[in-house]
């Protein structure tokens, strides 16, 4: 039986996935790990490419987009390792990272989940550990305070502003782009909630871990590069993922704090949309006059969430499944 099961869910990210697998598979010691790829109905030849270059990888090819949580559950049901490492297809695992997070889990038997240092492609630190969604955190984000004061403990409440990320920390949850799970505990509490189609599923899982007394760790001595937005290659899809994130936050609040808190959260997100409009419209004009880079109007696509939030005042749209992208 392998020590580790590495699981990757992919959707139209063939080239990124192959690069991810080259880093994760070829560096592993023989017999240490198995690798499982779940493809969510890609139309770019992903399954064929994986079979051709990595015949040793177990491949589950879904006929359509099952969503991240449901697809990852397919892989977890098949996993045979003591630990499961969840990877995004747009990540590059740096040398020694996998072994170090496994060692960290071995040293901390009270930890059910372990995350590591996440980097942008240019080497900058990428926040990967967060507090669970809350009305306080939503209010700070709606006011733009985490961007203005990233090191402030209150203004960047959800992102643990001011924390020293060179040390090991117990956190609420770590991002799912690189997430080590203790499989025995996972099977005890249950797999991902498939109602989270995209985003929010790792926060919900870590919330269930912590409700049972398990710890969630951030360890700084293992690193992974996360390019982000691997499946969102066009502006309309990026706008859709922005909406999906907001829906996932509201569904999390509804599930763990009740419908009233989710309704208040919806109002906060709605009111937070209007200051962005006041910033993005002038930016659009300036960028068009200067003809520099991507037009700012593409950012305005994110305001497609406004009609959703308006409708959700009367009906909790975050409970509907019609928002899932096919």
Secondary structure, 3 states (H helix, E strand, C coil): CCCEEEEEEECCCHHHHHHHHHHHHCCCCCCCEEEEEEEECCCCCHHHHHHHHCCCCEEEEECCCCCHHHHHHHHHHHCCCCEEEEEECCEEECCCHHHHHHHHHHHCCCEEEEEEEEECCCCCEECCEECCCCHHHHHHHHCCHHHHCCCCCCCCCCCCCCCCCCCCEECCEECCCEEEEEHHHHHHHCCCCCCCCCCCHHHHHHHHHHHCCCEEEEEEEEEEEECCCCCCCCHHHHHHHHHHHHHHHHHHHHHHHCHHHHHHHHHHHHHHHHHHHHHHHHHHHHHHHHCCCCCCHHHHHHHHHHHHHHHHCCCCHHHCCCCCCC
